């Protein structure tokens, strides 16, 4: 009996030892698992932080490259003011074009591109009238907007900036805007920025900024130009094509011919567009303004995706300028090979 009791007791003790060893083993496995998770998490966080630091560093460098492009653009505008009317200049000292032609600069192994557009080549929203509204209407239709939507947008822009509360046939005034979920009143004054159009009936971000499939209005409109008409020497091809009497073929011809020489008078334009000149002459001119938009993009050596900055400057003298608009970043731009 004692022998049997001792055997049972030994079995229980052995079972307890074995059970304790199993629990200990499980605890060791759990601790190792937790430690592995902690190590992997720490490794992931370290890697993420390192990559974030690298991306931030490269983004900052691209930003400084773009800033260099902006300053280069300002310098070139001032240089243009001194040399654009000279008959002969040294090679390499030619004045840049202010029609969106892209130029390239290099800093070490990195690059920047910049282009300059005279604001007089864009459609001035603050000078828009019921008569000249046809240009924006044509532009919208050319960009793929339905005609009825284009009519609404043009009338609504005119209503937004006029001084009264009487809306045009397709337009909108405060009674419409106050009925929206987030109500506001019609401005009834000049626009201060092109982005203000997002508050106008019919304008969507896609129409204003464009998409991967089609261009938008943003780069074709201005609130800064002070000249009497659209400067055909600086107008983007889309603006040229929207002029009454202008066909896509004539717009391409004007755009190509002005690469070799700027038009000095409307008669120079007439020699290109022929009988269409009387239709477009009320809306165009050849005078350059003192306000320019510079778009500059910085690139690292082997990268195609850059960092873009946009600035609009008013040149007040040969050595003084004033920035009236600045946007950073201003959207991505692919480097052209």
Rosetta blueprint (number, residue, H / E / L):
1 X L
2 X H
3 X H
4 X H
5 X H
6 X H
7 X H
8 X H
9 X H
10 X H
11 X H
12 X H
13 X H
14 X H
15 X H
16 X H
17 X H
18 X H
19 X H
20 X H
21 X H
22 X H
23 X H
24 X H
25 X H
26 X H
27 X H
28 X H
29 X H
30 X H
31 X H
32 X H
33 X H
34 X H
35 X H
36 X H
37 X H
38 X H
39 X H
40 X H
41 X H
42 X H
43 X H
44 X H
45 X H
46 X H
47 X H
48 X H
49 X H
50 X H
51 X H
52 X H
53 X H
54 X H
55 X H
56 X H
57 X H
58 X H
59 X H
60 X H
61 X H
62 X H
63 X H
64 X H
65 X H
66 X H
67 X H
68 X H
69 X H
70 X H
71 X H
72 X H
73 X H
74 X H
75 X H
76 X H
77 X H
78 X H
79 X H
80 X H
81 X H
82 X H
83 X H
84 X L
85 X L
86 X L
87 X L
88 X L
89 X L
90 X L
91 X L
92 X L
93 X L
94 X L
95 X L
96 X L
97 X L
98 X L
99 X E
100 X E
101 X E
102 X E
103 X E
104 X E
105 X E
106 X E
107 X E
108 X L
109 X L
110 X E
111 X E
112 X E
113 X E
114 X E
115 X E
116 X E
117 X E
118 X E
119 X H
120 X H
121 X H
122 X L
123 X E
124 X E
125 X H
126 X H
127 X H
128 X L
129 X L
130 X L
131 X L
132 X L
133 X H
134 X H
135 X H
136 X H
137 X H
138 X H
139 X H
140 X H
141 X H
142 X H
143 X L
144 X L
145 X L
146 X L
147 X H
148 X H
149 X H
150 X H
151 X H
152 X H
153 X H
154 X H
155 X H
156 X H
157 X H
158 X H
159 X H
160 X H
161 X H
162 X L
163 X L
164 X L
165 X L
166 X L
167 X L
168 X L
169 X L
170 X L
171 X L
172 X L
173 X L
174 X H
175 X H
176 X H
177 X H
178 X L
179 X L
180 X L
181 X L
182 X L
183 X L
184 X L
185 X L
186 X L
187 X L
188 X L
189 X L
190 X L
191 X L
192 X L
193 X L
194 X H
195 X H
196 X H
197 X H
198 X H
199 X H
200 X L
201 X L
202 X L
203 X L
204 X L
205 X H
206 X H
207 X H
208 X H
209 X H
210 X L
211 X L
212 X L
213 X L
214 X L
215 X L
216 X L
217 X L
218 X H
219 X H
220 X H
221 X E
222 X E
223 X L
224 X L
225 X L
226 X L
227 X L
228 X L
229 X L
230 X E
231 X E
232 X L
233 X L
234 X L
235 X L
236 X L
237 X H
238 X H
239 X H
240 X H
241 X H
242 X H
243 X L
244 X L
245 X L
246 X L
247 X L
248 X H
249 X H
250 X H
251 X H
252 X H
253 X H
254 X H
255 X H
256 X H
257 X H
258 X L
259 X L
260 X L
261 X L
262 X L
263 X L
264 X L
265 X L
266 X H
267 X H
268 X H
269 X H
270 X H
271 X H
272 X H
273 X H
274 X H
275 X H
276 X H
277 X H
278 X H
279 X H
280 X H
281 X H
282 X H
283 X H
284 X E
285 X E
286 X L
287 X L
288 X L
289 X L
290 X L
291 X E
292 X E
293 X E
294 X E
295 X E
296 X E
297 X E
298 X E
299 X E
300 X L
301 X L
302 X L
303 X L
304 X L
305 X E
306 X L
307 X E
308 X E
309 X E
310 X E
311 X E
312 X E
313 X E
314 X E
315 X E
316 X E
317 X E
318 X L
319 X L
320 X E
321 X E
322 X E
323 X E
324 X E
325 X E
326 X E
327 X E
328 X E
329 X L
330 X L
331 X L
332 X L
333 X L
334 X E
335 X L
336 X L
337 X L
